């Protein structure tokens, strides 16, 4: 019996229409809304990216149909593929401020646990999507009912042709940067969230697959590495002035300098001195940074240039612990998950080679950002995570239903771990801690009114929800400052030399956008604004009261600079980084170069570019190459990964 033309036309149009509907539903889920403004600002200006995603979903429907000859299954499978990643994207943005990336697939179970703890709710768009997808699935059953059976040879040919088309789309378009650029897809090294807003979840995810590859520097060889390190070695003999003229190492005779102090690192979640806003028309009802300001009079202080904004904590932590720059790694990739897969040169491993015992403390799940796997490879002997903590206080349960461990409890954990390490061994201690209390998102309901810092005055134009979010954030800064005060008071009483380094990992949007920054004039509404990448940095010791203005340094320079100003023996790689800081630039991060005078540019000089290339050459050798630099530094072999917790 011949199929009526109208029915045949509907059957031909259905997979195109269903895949388009699935694409739009997915974008609605991912964005939270699908208004006319979304089409005007994001979809229509980048229509090529969405046409590619539409084509991908259409081809998936065709392939499933050729293989199974079951249109309802084809419709449901295509819709799940199109919408499920968008739902995951929505939740990952809520949790960490970053979209769903290919390497997140390695952390599916951990992400599910985090989502559950954060109390994430099903959205209206998701409910509507389920209803629409079920309707399309049922509709396809009736629409294709009675369709002629297809012989195996045409099915095989159709399947093969569709697979070939999918391979061409994936490998010939999505994974070819030159081709994607030709259709208007421009890589966004600064912020994957913005990249996904422009090009959609499907195209954003697929094009990010290219970020899994690492290209070797063209000039990489043992001779090139040796030449660089020879130059570093030679230049150290002719240094006539210290990196910072007022530092402990500059004013203390070398034979009187402390050799192996205890070193405490504290990377505080979203920490920057919010009292700076008081110069821009915002006042608080308390001094939120009282301890910080007092300690700056007798410590080294400045700013750490973070590679991240709104998320990517592990990127900043990775830089500070290693001296490696994530700017040389594929955009959006996460070093702990993809690259720290074997023992490598890092601050903990280096200190272990010098007789230190090492430990890390983080008040979140061990598997988050794959820290349980990365930390041993960086050189940590022990790792105390949320699973190991008992009796800690938690706050901010508006979004995080189980709450977040307070910075005050983290001070307890740091002190307890230090005392435990000293009781078990006479070796010097390197202890690294990461806090969580002030994690995004912000809402005034995270603290009771009588505990929350209040905004007394602010520029006109700030929404009440934004003011409330700022109060939530400022409360976290006040508590971080109190933790800093507790730690420095405790370690000032310890009868051994101690260095404590505290810095913030990144800035965040406060409330739903950049209003706090733009209404005050503090910064622009761009996540690429250099002002929104310079977090607060403090280096304090209990045996020196030298005030040092560090200015702004890269996060990857935190360890080299700390060792320099306190006169600790630096590995050649750190000496290279300090020389770069001395003669070339203060940072070269995510496309922004900060000159020695503090100005920034996106067009570095040839001299700065050469130093940047040399930095990548050494970093490649240490992370992915033959490790020629390790031989020069006497660090060829690292100890086996320690016991896990």
LUMNU-311864 format. One record per residue (C-alpha): residue in three letters; x, y, z. Coordinates in nm, 3 decimals, padded with zeros to 5 digits. Each point is the difference from the previous one (the first is absolute). Last residue first. Layout:
 rest    east   north      up
  ALA       X       Y       Z
...
REM end
This chain:
 rest    east   north      up
  UNK  04.225  00.824  05.318
  UNK  00.271 -00.092 -00.243
  UNK  00.346 -00.137  00.073
  UNK  00.284  00.180 -00.166
  UNK  00.092  00.016 -00.369
  UNK  00.350 -00.140 -00.057
  UNK  00.293  00.228  00.072
  UNK  00.123  00.228 -00.273
  UNK  00.300 -00.075 -00.216
  UNK  00.191  00.240 -00.223
  UNK  00.013  00.283  00.251
  UNK  00.367  00.098 -00.015
  UNK -00.088  00.340 -00.146
  UNK  00.188 -00.064 -00.325
  UNK -00.153 -00.345 -00.028
  UNK -00.345  00.146  00.059
  UNK  00.061  00.253 -00.278
  UNK  00.049 -00.285 -00.250
  UNK -00.341 -00.134  00.097
  UNK -00.068 -00.184 -00.324
  UNK -00.315  00.192 -00.086
  UNK -00.353  00.031  00.133
  UNK  00.000  00.200  00.322
  UNK  00.365  00.095  00.064
  UNK  00.104  00.034 -00.364
  UNK -00.322  00.179 -00.091
  UNK  00.053  00.246  00.287
  UNK  00.355  00.069 -00.111
  UNK -00.104  00.070 -00.360
  UNK -00.309  00.192  00.112
  UNK  00.213  00.239  00.209
  UNK  00.240  00.041 -00.292
  UNK -00.290  00.097 -00.227
  UNK -00.120  00.255  00.257
  UNK  00.349  00.143  00.028
  UNK  00.010  00.036 -00.378
  UNK -00.344  00.162 -00.006
  UNK  00.114  00.255  00.259
  UNK  00.297  00.098 -00.217
  UNK -00.217  00.012 -00.310
  UNK -00.228  00.242  00.185
  UNK -00.333 -00.113  00.138
  UNK -00.321  00.105 -00.178
  UNK -00.298 -00.062  00.229
  UNK  00.127  00.268  00.238
  UNK  00.006  00.079  00.369
  UNK  00.167  00.276  00.202
  UNK  00.168 -00.096  00.327
  UNK  00.338  00.161 -00.069
  UNK  00.162 -00.337 -00.070
  UNK -00.256 -00.067 -00.270
  UNK -00.306 -00.212  00.060
  UNK -00.069 -00.222 -00.299
  UNK -00.356 -00.115 -00.067
  UNK -00.068 -00.291 -00.235
  UNK -00.107 -00.246  00.268
  UNK  00.288  00.089  00.231
  UNK  00.337  00.159 -00.059
  UNK  00.097  00.147  00.334
  UNK  00.234  00.255  00.154
  UNK  00.191  00.035 -00.324
  UNK  00.349 -00.023 -00.150
  UNK  00.301  00.090  00.219
  UNK -00.064 -00.086  00.367
  UNK -00.306 -00.220 -00.036
  UNK  00.180 -00.204 -00.266
  UNK  00.295 -00.027  00.238
  UNK -00.236 -00.124  00.269
  UNK -00.140 -00.260 -00.238
  UNK  00.348 -00.122 -00.097
  UNK  00.102 -00.028  00.366
  UNK -00.314 -00.205  00.055
  UNK  00.113 -00.242 -00.272
  UNK  00.350 -00.013  00.144
  UNK -00.130 -00.121  00.337
  UNK -00.002  00.264  00.272
  UNK  00.181 -00.017  00.333
  UNK -00.197  00.213  00.243
  UNK  00.098  00.366  00.047
  UNK -00.335  00.115  00.140
  UNK -00.072  00.243 -00.286
  UNK  00.115 -00.250 -00.262
  UNK -00.186 -00.305  00.128
  UNK -00.327  00.194  00.017
  UNK  00.064  00.143 -00.347
  UNK  00.054 -00.345 -00.153
  UNK -00.309 -00.142  00.177
  UNK -00.240  00.280 -00.096
  UNK  00.134  00.035 -00.356
  UNK -00.257 -00.229 -00.163
  UNK -00.274  00.220  00.144
  UNK  00.154  00.283 -00.201
  UNK  00.133  00.298  00.195
  UNK -00.162  00.332  00.078
  UNK  00.181  00.246  00.226
  UNK  00.220 -00.178  00.251
  UNK  00.006  00.289  00.246
  UNK  00.229 -00.133  00.271
  UNK -00.023  00.082  00.372
  UNK  00.272 -00.179  00.194
  UNK -00.130 -00.137  00.331
  UNK  00.197 -00.323 -00.013
  UNK  00.004 -00.309  00.223
  UNK -00.369 -00.088  00.030
  UNK -00.051  00.019 -00.374
  UNK -00.265  00.156 -00.222
  UNK -00.058 -00.010 -00.377
  UNK -00.331  00.159 -00.103
  UNK -00.182 -00.001 -00.337
  UNK -00.337  00.154 -00.091
  UNK -00.140 -00.088 -00.342
  UNK  00.089  00.162 -00.330
  UNK -00.215 -00.156 -00.273
  UNK -00.300  00.232 -00.001
  UNK  00.216  00.309 -00.054
  UNK  00.143 -00.164 -00.311
  UNK -00.345  00.029 -00.165
  UNK -00.048 -00.326 -00.192
  UNK -00.319 -00.081  00.192
  UNK -00.143  00.310 -00.163
  UNK -00.256  00.222  00.171
  UNK  00.263  00.259  00.092
  UNK  00.177  00.056  00.331
  UNK -00.022  00.197  00.326
  UNK -00.220  00.269 -00.156
  UNK -00.252 -00.046  00.282
  UNK -00.296 -00.088 -00.222
  UNK  00.229 -00.207 -00.225
  UNK  00.156 -00.228  00.263
  UNK -00.307 -00.068  00.213
  UNK -00.211 -00.025 -00.317
  UNK  00.212 -00.280 -00.154
  UNK -00.271 -00.264 -00.039
  UNK -00.242 -00.234  00.176
  UNK  00.083  00.065  00.365
  UNK  00.368  00.071  00.057
  UNK  00.193 -00.120 -00.303
  UNK  00.307 -00.175  00.133
  UNK  00.366  00.092  00.059
  UNK  00.270 -00.264  00.019
  UNK  00.223 -00.226  00.211
  UNK  00.069  00.228  00.293
  UNK  00.338  00.012  00.173
  UNK  00.162 -00.094  00.329
  UNK  00.367 -00.087  00.062
  UNK  00.116 -00.088  00.352
  UNK  00.371 -00.038  00.078
  UNK  00.101 -00.157  00.330
  UNK  00.327 -00.004  00.198
  UNK -00.011 -00.211  00.317
  UNK -00.118  00.067  00.355
  UNK -00.362  00.049 -00.095
  UNK -00.168  00.303  00.157
  UNK -00.018  00.198 -00.326
  UNK -00.150 -00.314 -00.152
  UNK -00.314  00.028  00.212
  UNK -00.052  00.374 -00.047
  UNK  00.067 -00.031 -00.373
  UNK -00.254 -00.280 -00.031
  UNK -00.273  00.167  00.205
  UNK  00.035  00.333 -00.182
  UNK -00.013 -00.166 -00.341
  UNK -00.313 -00.188  00.110
  UNK -00.156  00.333  00.108
  UNK  00.081  00.141 -00.343
  UNK -00.169 -00.298 -00.162
  UNK -00.303  00.069  00.218
  UNK -00.016  00.364 -00.109
  UNK  00.041 -00.109 -00.363
  UNK -00.289 -00.245  00.037
  UNK -00.217  00.274  00.145
  UNK  00.096  00.222 -00.292
  UNK -00.132 -00.263 -00.244
  UNK -00.338 -00.029  00.177
  UNK -00.025  00.379  00.023
  UNK  00.079  00.024 -00.372
  UNK -00.278 -00.250 -00.073
  UNK -00.243  00.215  00.199
  UNK  00.106  00.310 -00.191
  UNK -00.047 -00.191 -00.325
  UNK -00.346 -00.123  00.105
  UNK -00.096  00.358  00.094
  UNK  00.098  00.113 -00.351
  UNK  00.291  00.243 -00.035
  UNK -00.094  00.310 -00.200
  UNK  00.106  00.266  00.244
  UNK  00.345 -00.027  00.151
  UNK  00.027 -00.170  00.341
  UNK -00.052  00.069  00.368
  UNK -00.013 -00.198  00.323
  UNK  00.063 -00.344 -00.150
  UNK -00.044 -00.241  00.290
  UNK  00.228 -00.286  00.106
  UNK -00.219 -00.298  00.089
  UNK -00.019 -00.153  00.346
  UNK -00.306  00.181  00.140
  UNK -00.187 -00.030 -00.329
  UNK  00.045 -00.377 -00.012
  UNK  00.243 -00.117 -00.268
  UNK -00.051 -00.171 -00.340
  UNK -00.325  00.194 -00.041
  UNK  00.195  00.298 -00.137
  UNK  00.077 -00.196 -00.316
  UNK  00.329 -00.081 -00.169
  UNK  00.084 -00.291 -00.229
  UNK  00.303 -00.047  00.018
  UNK  00.250 -00.145  00.249
  UNK  00.076  00.206  00.310
  UNK  00.032 -00.287  00.246
  UNK  00.213 -00.230 -00.216
  UNK  00.362  00.007  00.121
  UNK  00.317 -00.152 -00.149
  UNK  00.297 -00.093  00.221
  UNK  00.365 -00.085 -00.073
  UNK  00.236 -00.117  00.272
  UNK  00.377 -00.023 -00.046
  UNK  00.156 -00.113  00.324
  UNK  00.362 -00.035  00.116
  UNK  00.106 -00.351  00.106
  UNK -00.002 -00.079  00.371
  UNK -00.274 -00.256 -00.051
  UNK -00.327 -00.132  00.145
  UNK -00.074  00.281  00.246
  UNK  00.089  00.267 -00.255
  UNK -00.240 -00.152 -00.252
  UNK -00.283 -00.024  00.253
  UNK  00.055  00.357  00.115
  UNK -00.014  00.127 -00.358
  UNK -00.313 -00.205 -00.071
  UNK -00.174  00.135  00.309
  UNK  00.095  00.359 -00.082
  UNK -00.121 -00.030 -00.359
  UNK -00.324 -00.175  00.102
  UNK -00.078  00.260  00.267
  UNK  00.061  00.284 -00.246
  UNK -00.229 -00.187 -00.240
  UNK -00.270  00.004  00.266
  UNK  00.030  00.379  00.010
  UNK -00.010  00.007 -00.379
  UNK -00.341 -00.162  00.022
  UNK -00.085 -00.332 -00.162
  UNK -00.276  00.039 -00.260
  UNK -00.363 -00.099  00.052
  UNK -00.190 -00.326 -00.055
  UNK -00.266  00.184 -00.200
  UNK  00.255  00.199 -00.198
  UNK -00.221  00.267 -00.159
  UNK -00.150  00.159  00.312
  UNK  00.223 -00.204  00.230
  UNK  00.269  00.263  00.047
  UNK  00.160 -00.144  00.318
  UNK  00.182 -00.308  00.127
  UNK  00.187 -00.064  00.325
  UNK  00.241 -00.292  00.016
  UNK -00.055 -00.284  00.247
  UNK  00.169 -00.262 -00.214
  UNK  00.222  00.036 -00.303
  UNK  00.140 -00.299 -00.189
  UNK -00.264 -00.011 -00.275
  UNK  00.044  00.375 -00.047
  UNK  00.361 -00.053 -00.107
  UNK  00.331 -00.060  00.178
  UNK  00.267 -00.094 -00.251
  UNK  00.334 -00.151  00.098
  UNK  00.349 -00.032 -00.143
  UNK -00.059  00.276 -00.255
  UNK  00.247 -00.007 -00.290
  UNK -00.173  00.139 -00.306
  UNK -00.083 -00.354 -00.116
  UNK -00.155 -00.074  00.340
  UNK -00.219  00.312 -00.034
  UNK -00.125 -00.078 -00.350
  UNK -00.185 -00.326  00.069
  UNK -00.198  00.101  00.309
  UNK -00.021  00.351 -00.145
  UNK -00.207 -00.131 -00.290
  UNK -00.171  00.344 -00.037
  UNK -00.231 -00.127  00.277
  UNK  00.111 -00.352  00.096
  UNK  00.102  00.093  00.354
  UNK -00.337  00.151  00.087
  UNK  00.016  00.349  00.148
  UNK  00.176  00.155  00.299
  UNK  00.350 -00.016 -00.149
  UNK  00.316 -00.077  00.196
  UNK  00.330 -00.093 -00.169
  UNK  00.306 -00.163  00.154
  UNK  00.378 -00.001 -00.035
  UNK  00.298 -00.116  00.201
  UNK  00.315  00.188 -00.092
  UNK  00.347 -00.153 -00.052
  UNK  00.130  00.195 -00.298
  UNK -00.138 -00.244 -00.257
  UNK -00.336  00.039  00.174
  UNK  00.030  00.375 -00.059
  UNK  00.034 -00.057 -00.375
  UNK -00.293 -00.242 -00.006
  UNK -00.219  00.247  00.189
  UNK  00.101  00.294 -00.224
  UNK -00.057 -00.187 -00.325
  UNK  00.201 -00.213 -00.239
  UNK -00.202 -00.298 -00.112
  UNK -00.140 -00.330  00.122
  UNK -00.250 -00.131 -00.258
  UNK -00.351  00.093 -00.116
  UNK  00.013  00.373  00.064
  UNK -00.108  00.076 -00.358
  UNK -00.368 -00.078 -00.050
  UNK -00.197  00.023  00.323
  UNK  00.237  00.212  00.206
  UNK  00.088  00.219 -00.297
  UNK -00.358  00.095 -00.091
  UNK -00.049  00.088 -00.365
  UNK -00.190  00.314 -00.090
  UNK  00.254  00.127 -00.248
  UNK  00.264 -00.261 -00.075
  UNK  00.307  00.043  00.221
  UNK  00.254  00.280 -00.040
  UNK -00.226  00.248  00.183
  UNK -00.014 -00.251  00.285
  UNK  00.338  00.137  00.109
  UNK  00.234 -00.228  00.194
  UNK  00.171  00.128  00.315
  UNK -00.114 -00.320  00.171
  UNK -00.205  00.057  00.314
  UNK -00.121  00.350 -00.086
  UNK -00.087 -00.091 -00.359
  UNK -00.192 -00.313  00.097
  UNK -00.195  00.188  00.267
  UNK -00.100  00.262 -00.253
  UNK -00.119 -00.259 -00.252
  UNK -00.167 -00.209  00.275
  UNK -00.229  00.289  00.088
  UNK -00.142  00.010 -00.353
  UNK -00.298  00.217  00.081
  UNK -00.138  00.354 -00.034
  UNK  00.320  00.140 -00.145
  UNK  00.318 -00.196 -00.050
  UNK  00.363  00.055 -00.102
  UNK  00.060  00.183  00.328
  UNK  00.247  00.285  00.034
  UNK  00.103 -00.011  00.366
  UNK -00.006  00.339  00.170
  UNK  00.220  00.170  00.255
  UNK  00.138 -00.057  00.346
  UNK  00.327 -00.088  00.171
  UNK -00.040  00.040  00.373
  UNK  00.032  00.247  00.288
  UNK -00.247  00.277 -00.092
  UNK -00.209 -00.237 -00.212
  UNK -00.079 -00.190  00.320
  UNK -00.215  00.284  00.133
  UNK -00.195  00.032 -00.325
  UNK -00.060 -00.374 -00.017
  UNK -00.112 -00.017  00.362
  UNK -00.264  00.274 -00.042
  UNK -00.132 -00.121 -00.333
  UNK -00.380  00.010  00.047
  UNK  00.004  00.326  00.196
  UNK -00.365  00.018  00.101
  UNK -00.329  00.162 -00.107
  UNK  00.103  00.000 -00.364
  UNK  00.039  00.292 -00.240
  UNK -00.029  00.007 -00.378
  UNK  00.082  00.312 -00.202
  UNK  00.310 -00.105 -00.191
  UNK  00.278  00.040  00.257
  UNK -00.205 -00.218  00.235
  UNK  00.012 -00.262 -00.275
  UNK  00.356 -00.082  00.110
  UNK -00.164 -00.147  00.312
  UNK -00.066 -00.304 -00.223
  UNK  00.358 -00.117  00.055
  UNK  00.006 -00.301 -00.229
  UNK -00.078 -00.361  00.079
  UNK -00.213 -00.218 -00.228
  UNK  00.095 -00.311  00.202
  UNK  00.312  00.048  00.211
  UNK  00.323 -00.163 -00.110
  UNK  00.194 -00.054  00.321
  UNK  00.365 -00.109 -00.023
  UNK  00.197 -00.074  00.317
  UNK  00.379 -00.035 -00.013
  UNK  00.202 -00.123  00.299
  UNK  00.345  00.151 -00.027
  UNK  00.302 -00.179 -00.148
  UNK  00.295  00.239 -00.046
  UNK -00.053  00.306  00.221
  UNK  00.242  00.275 -00.103
  UNK  00.305  00.083  00.211
  UNK  00.261 -00.127 -00.246
  UNK -00.164  00.200 -00.278
  UNK  00.016  00.328  00.186
  UNK -00.352  00.142  00.048
  UNK -00.116  00.316 -00.180
  UNK -00.065 -00.138 -00.350
  UNK -00.115 -00.345  00.111
  UNK -00.257  00.153  00.235
  UNK -00.137  00.221 -00.277
  UNK  00.049  00.377 -00.024
  UNK  00.185  00.001 -00.335
  UNK -00.239 -00.235 -00.177
  UNK  00.150 -00.213 -00.280
  UNK  00.340  00.045  00.163
  UNK  00.275  00.210 -00.156
  UNK  00.330 -00.072 -00.175
  UNK -00.096 -00.325 -00.167
  UNK  00.313 -00.102 -00.190
  UNK  00.051 -00.359  00.117
  UNK -00.371 -00.075 -00.039
  UNK  00.030  00.082 -00.371
  UNK  00.232 -00.296 -00.058
  UNK -00.237 -00.258  00.143
  UNK -00.298  00.148 -00.183
  UNK  00.196  00.002 -00.328
  UNK  00.110 -00.357  00.052
  UNK -00.365 -00.084  00.069
  UNK -00.108  00.138 -00.335
  UNK  00.286 -00.166 -00.188
  UNK -00.070 -00.331  00.171
  UNK -00.365  00.009 -00.107
  UNK  00.091  00.082 -00.362
  UNK  00.268 -00.270 -00.012
  UNK -00.235 -00.258  00.147
  UNK -00.248  00.076 -00.277
  UNK -00.320  00.199 -00.056
  UNK  00.031  00.258 -00.280
  UNK -00.339 -00.076 -00.155
  UNK -00.178  00.008  00.335
  UNK -00.199 -00.325  00.042
  UNK -00.372  00.028 -00.068
  UNK -00.239 -00.116  00.272
  UNK -00.337 -00.145 -00.107
  UNK -00.317 -00.024  00.209
  UNK -00.111  00.351 -00.090
  UNK -00.127 -00.115 -00.339
  UNK -00.292 -00.162  00.181
  UNK -00.106  00.352  00.097
  UNK -00.153  00.036 -00.346
  UNK -00.255 -00.270  00.087
  UNK -00.101  00.150  00.335
  UNK -00.045  00.354 -00.129
  UNK -00.186 -00.128 -00.307
  UNK -00.242 -00.197  00.216
  UNK -00.035  00.259  00.277
  UNK -00.065  00.303 -00.216
  UNK  00.228  00.228 -00.199
  UNK -00.015  00.337  00.174
  UNK -00.119 -00.105  00.342
  UNK  00.239 -00.296 -00.009
  UNK  00.299  00.227 -00.063
  UNK -00.115  00.239  00.273
  UNK  00.002 -00.284  00.253
  UNK  00.333 -00.121 -00.139
  UNK  00.166  00.319  00.113
  UNK  00.332  00.151 -00.089
  UNK  00.138 -00.217 -00.279
  UNK -00.302  00.058 -00.223
  UNK  00.054 -00.181 -00.329
  UNK -00.181  00.169 -00.294
  UNK -00.281 -00.187 -00.175
  UNK -00.091  00.207 -00.309
  UNK -00.055 -00.268 -00.263
  UNK  00.358  00.038 -00.126
  UNK  00.126 -00.018  00.359
  UNK -00.158 -00.344  00.025
  UNK  00.189 -00.108 -00.311
  UNK  00.340  00.126  00.116
  UNK -00.058 -00.150  00.346
  UNK -00.055 -00.348 -00.150
  UNK -00.151 -00.230  00.263
  UNK -00.358  00.116 -00.056
  UNK  00.026  00.004 -00.380
  UNK  00.183 -00.293 -00.158
  UNK  00.020 -00.226  00.302
  UNK -00.351  00.051  00.140
  UNK -00.196  00.093 -00.315
  UNK  00.191 -00.241 -00.225
  UNK -00.038 -00.277  00.256
  UNK -00.374  00.067  00.020
  UNK -00.031 -00.007 -00.380
  UNK  00.195 -00.328 -00.016
  UNK -00.222 -00.148  00.271
  UNK -00.305  00.108 -00.201
  UNK  00.134 -00.160 -00.318
  UNK  00.083 -00.323  00.185
  UNK -00.344 -00.016  00.160
  UNK -00.170  00.062 -00.335
  UNK  00.209 -00.270 -00.170
  UNK -00.071 -00.250  00.277
  UNK -00.368  00.083 -00.006
  UNK -00.004 -00.028 -00.382
  UNK  00.160 -00.349  00.034
  UNK -00.218 -00.115  00.292
  UNK -00.333  00.051 -00.174
  UNK -00.226  00.277  00.123
  UNK -00.349 -00.063  00.133
  UNK -00.266  00.233 -00.136
  UNK -00.137  00.252  00.249
  UNK -00.322 -00.115  00.166
  UNK  00.045  00.227  00.299
  UNK  00.240  00.285 -00.080
  UNK -00.228  00.284  00.111
  UNK -00.162 -00.196  00.280
  UNK  00.327 -00.094  00.168
  UNK  00.156  00.338 -00.082
  UNK -00.280  00.170  00.191
  UNK  00.072 -00.208  00.310
  UNK  00.365  00.105 -00.006
  UNK -00.086  00.362 -00.081
  UNK -00.246  00.011  00.290
  UNK  00.256 -00.158  00.234
  UNK  00.255  00.259 -00.111
  UNK -00.250  00.283  00.059
  UNK -00.087 -00.121  00.352
  UNK  00.364 -00.054  00.098
  UNK  00.091  00.342 -00.139
  UNK -00.278  00.169  00.195
  UNK  00.129 -00.155  00.322
  UNK  00.356  00.103 -00.082
  UNK -00.099  00.357 -00.083
  UNK -00.181  00.024  00.332
  UNK  00.325 -00.080  00.183
  UNK  00.081 -00.306  00.209
  UNK  00.176  00.109  00.321
  UNK  00.362  00.000  00.111
  UNK  00.043 -00.075  00.369
  UNK  00.375  00.058  00.005
  UNK  00.060 -00.339  00.160
  UNK -00.178 -00.180 -00.283
  UNK  00.189  00.192 -00.265
  UNK  00.331 -00.078  00.172
  UNK -00.081 -00.371  00.011
  UNK -00.097 -00.004 -00.367
  UNK  00.321  00.185 -00.087
  UNK  00.206 -00.266  00.177
  UNK -00.172 -00.279 -00.193
  UNK  00.050  00.170 -00.337
  UNK  00.359  00.108  00.056
  UNK  00.180 -00.127 -00.314
  UNK -00.283  00.137 -00.213
  UNK  00.101  00.345  00.125
  UNK  00.286 -00.020 -00.249
  UNK -00.236  00.085 -00.284
  UNK -00.117  00.327  00.161
  UNK -00.336  00.090  00.155
  UNK  00.002  00.372  00.077
  UNK  00.189  00.191  00.271
  UNK -00.128  00.203  00.296
  UNK  00.074 -00.281  00.246
  UNK -00.328 -00.138  00.129
  UNK -00.265  00.200 -00.184
  UNK  00.191 -00.015 -00.329
  UNK  00.044 -00.373  00.051
  UNK -00.376 -00.029  00.049
  UNK -00.098  00.175 -00.323
  UNK  00.263 -00.191 -00.197
  UNK -00.131 -00.333  00.132
  UNK -00.346  00.102 -00.123
  UNK  00.149  00.096 -00.337
  UNK  00.187 -00.329 -00.021
  UNK -00.337 -00.181  00.049
  UNK -00.179  00.200 -00.271
  UNK  00.152 -00.093 -00.337
  UNK  00.108 -00.356  00.076
  UNK -00.330 -00.065  00.178
  UNK -00.190  00.144 -00.297
  UNK  00.188 -00.215 -00.251
  UNK -00.060 -00.316  00.202
  UNK -00.371  00.077  00.047
  UNK -00.059  00.076 -00.366
  UNK  00.195 -00.301 -00.125
  UNK -00.174 -00.227  00.251
  UNK -00.339  00.131 -00.113
  UNK  00.108 -00.040 -00.364
  UNK  00.089 -00.374  00.031
  UNK  00.187 -00.118 -00.308
  UNK  00.285 -00.101  00.235
  UNK  00.315  00.074 -00.202
  UNK -00.136  00.232 -00.268
  UNK -00.214  00.187  00.255
  UNK  00.282  00.038  00.249
  UNK  00.222  00.138 -00.276
  UNK -00.269  00.238 -00.125
  UNK -00.068  00.140  00.348
  UNK  00.373  00.048  00.061
  UNK  00.028  00.175 -00.338
  UNK -00.275  00.243  00.101
  UNK  00.168  00.067  00.334
  UNK  00.330  00.083 -00.170
  UNK -00.169  00.215 -00.265
  UNK -00.173  00.206  00.268
  UNK  00.332  00.044  00.182
  UNK  00.165  00.118 -00.323
  UNK -00.290  00.238 -00.064
  UNK  00.045  00.132  00.352
  UNK  00.366  00.086 -00.054
  UNK -00.076  00.164 -00.335
  UNK -00.270  00.219  00.158
  UNK  00.251  00.195  00.207
  UNK -00.161  00.347 -00.024
  UNK -00.346 -00.169 -00.007
  UNK  00.056 -00.206  00.316
  UNK  00.171  00.238  00.242
  UNK -00.130  00.355  00.023
  UNK -00.321 -00.010 -00.210
  UNK -00.103 -00.355  00.085
  UNK  00.074  00.049  00.369
  UNK -00.176  00.337 -00.007
  UNK -00.313 -00.162 -00.143
  UNK -00.012 -00.217  00.309
  UNK  00.124 -00.352  00.055
  UNK  00.046 -00.019  00.375
  UNK  00.194 -00.204  00.258
  UNK  00.300 -00.001 -00.232
  UNK  00.075 -00.373 -00.006
  UNK -00.363 -00.113  00.013
  UNK -00.112  00.242 -00.273
  UNK  00.301 -00.102 -00.208
  UNK -00.104 -00.363  00.029
  UNK -00.357  00.080 -00.095
  UNK  00.127  00.183 -00.307
  UNK  00.215 -00.294 -00.112
  UNK -00.275 -00.253  00.071
  UNK -00.245  00.206 -00.207
  UNK  00.249  00.015 -00.287
  UNK  00.057 -00.376  00.022
  UNK -00.376 -00.063 -00.003
  UNK -00.055  00.232 -00.299
  UNK  00.272 -00.160 -00.211
  UNK -00.108 -00.351  00.103
  UNK -00.366  00.085 -00.078
  UNK  00.045  00.160 -00.342
  UNK  00.052 -00.322 -00.194
  UNK -00.278 -00.184  00.182
  UNK -00.230  00.297 -00.047
  UNK  00.075  00.004 -00.374
  UNK -00.075 -00.372 -00.027
  UNK -00.328  00.053  00.184
  UNK -00.095  00.283 -00.235
  UNK  00.107 -00.212 -00.301
  UNK -00.214 -00.300  00.091
  UNK  00.206 -00.321  00.040
  UNK -00.067 -00.252 -00.279
  UNK -00.143 -00.337  00.100
REM end
